[in-house]
Amino acid sequence: MVTLEPCNHVGRTGPCAVALIDAGIGRVVYAVADPGDHSAGGGDRLRAAGVEVTGGVLADEVSVFLDDWLFAAGHRRPRIIVKWASSLDGRAAAADGTSQWITGPEARADVHRRRSAAEAIAVGTGTVLADDPALTARAPGGQFFDAQPVPVVFGRRPVPSDAAVTRHPHAPMFFEGVDLAADLAELAHRGIRSLFVEGGPTLASAFIAAGLADELLVYVAPVLLGGPRLALGDLGIESIDAALRYDFAVIERLGDDLLLVAHPKPTEGN
Ligand SMILES: Nc1nc(O)c(N)c(N[C@@H]2O[C@H](COP(=O)(O)O)[C@@H](O)[C@H]2O)n1
């Protein structure tokens, strides 16, 4: 009994379906069909070899905890969560660039739990230079969670050799960010199945404008900042007809702040 249809391809190891046939297994029960172009078809291969196969048992329940894996296998890129924290009027910083802290401790603790649940965390070089973020996942007392996301820095500007991200428990990965789709394919190739994009506005906007934001996490604080430091930059939307539309999946109060979780509204055919 397995959660995922035994694979039918050679990856780091040989096909699981063949290993089961060679081991003389007579019956296989699996929950979720393998969505990969190359890896799918193990069920049929087993049947062709005379093995009794039952698929789809508790598939919905199992899909929930295989979520990121299934997404990455089907899309050949990590699932992307774009997070920002903003004022009521959508600003991510005051006019002088200071932003620590717009949101309160409950919202920041939630961010750290979600950082820990992601396999990688991304910022642009602008955020590294402006905020010098550690990008670790920490409990409110500062202790590191066991699971730490791999830091990924996008951009062409040099990162100072003493930047906090260089002291992260995982070695940072660097991408120029010129071709996000190619960078994401490379991350998937390196086994990264979820990417938590922490900002800043340029990087977040680039992911959203490219249609690469699968989930938005917006922490809204009851504060006004005004001024030019918007949480997002240009998305290339010229007219209201082209607005990107989302559905709220979660609206949660975190201390004085709100967390809004939004997913792209399904379009026709999707
Ligand atoms: N959740 C949240 N609330 C705020 O008020 C913020 N200003 C931010 N900023 C993000 O946190 C990063 C700092 O990370 P470390 O604590 O150094 O690991 C900063 O770069 C922003 O991305 N977030």
PDBQT file of the ligand as one rigid body, heavy atoms in Angstrom, charges set to zero:
ROOT
HETATM    1  N1  LIG A 301       5.875  39.980   8.346  1.00  0.00    +0.000 N 
HETATM    2  C1  LIG A 301       6.569  41.119   8.184  1.00  0.00    +0.000 A 
HETATM    3  N2  LIG A 301       6.164  42.217   8.823  1.00  0.00    +0.000 NA
HETATM    4  C2  LIG A 301       6.822  43.359   8.652  1.00  0.00    +0.000 A 
HETATM    5  O1  LIG A 301       6.420  44.435   9.307  1.00  0.00    +0.000 OA
HETATM    6  C3  LIG A 301       7.936  43.439   7.798  1.00  0.00    +0.000 A 
HETATM    7  N3  LIG A 301       8.614  44.598   7.646  1.00  0.00    +0.000 N 
HETATM    8  C4  LIG A 301       8.355  42.233   7.152  1.00  0.00    +0.000 A 
HETATM    9  N4  LIG A 301       9.465  42.264   6.366  1.00  0.00    +0.000 N 
HETATM   10  C5  LIG A 301      10.147  41.105   5.832  1.00  0.00    +0.000 C 
HETATM   11  O2  LIG A 301      10.955  40.432   6.780  1.00  0.00    +0.000 OA
HETATM   12  C6  LIG A 301      12.296  40.401   6.311  1.00  0.00    +0.000 C 
HETATM   13  C7  LIG A 301      13.268  40.360   7.478  1.00  0.00    +0.000 C 
HETATM   14  O3  LIG A 301      13.548  38.984   7.713  1.00  0.00    +0.000 OA
HETATM   15  P1  LIG A 301      14.484  38.495   8.950  1.00  0.00    +0.000 P 
HETATM   16  O4  LIG A 301      13.678  38.715  10.207  1.00  0.00    +0.000 OA
HETATM   17  O5  LIG A 301      15.741  39.292   8.927  1.00  0.00    +0.000 OA
HETATM   18  O6  LIG A 301      14.747  37.035   8.690  1.00  0.00    +0.000 OA
HETATM   19  C8  LIG A 301      12.417  41.654   5.484  1.00  0.00    +0.000 C 
HETATM   20  O7  LIG A 301      13.449  41.606   4.559  1.00  0.00    +0.000 OA
HETATM   21  C9  LIG A 301      11.069  41.624   4.758  1.00  0.00    +0.000 C 
HETATM   22  O8  LIG A 301      11.091  40.694   3.692  1.00  0.00    +0.000 OA
HETATM   23  N5  LIG A 301       7.644  41.092   7.350  1.00  0.00    +0.000 NA
ENDROOT
TORSDOF 0
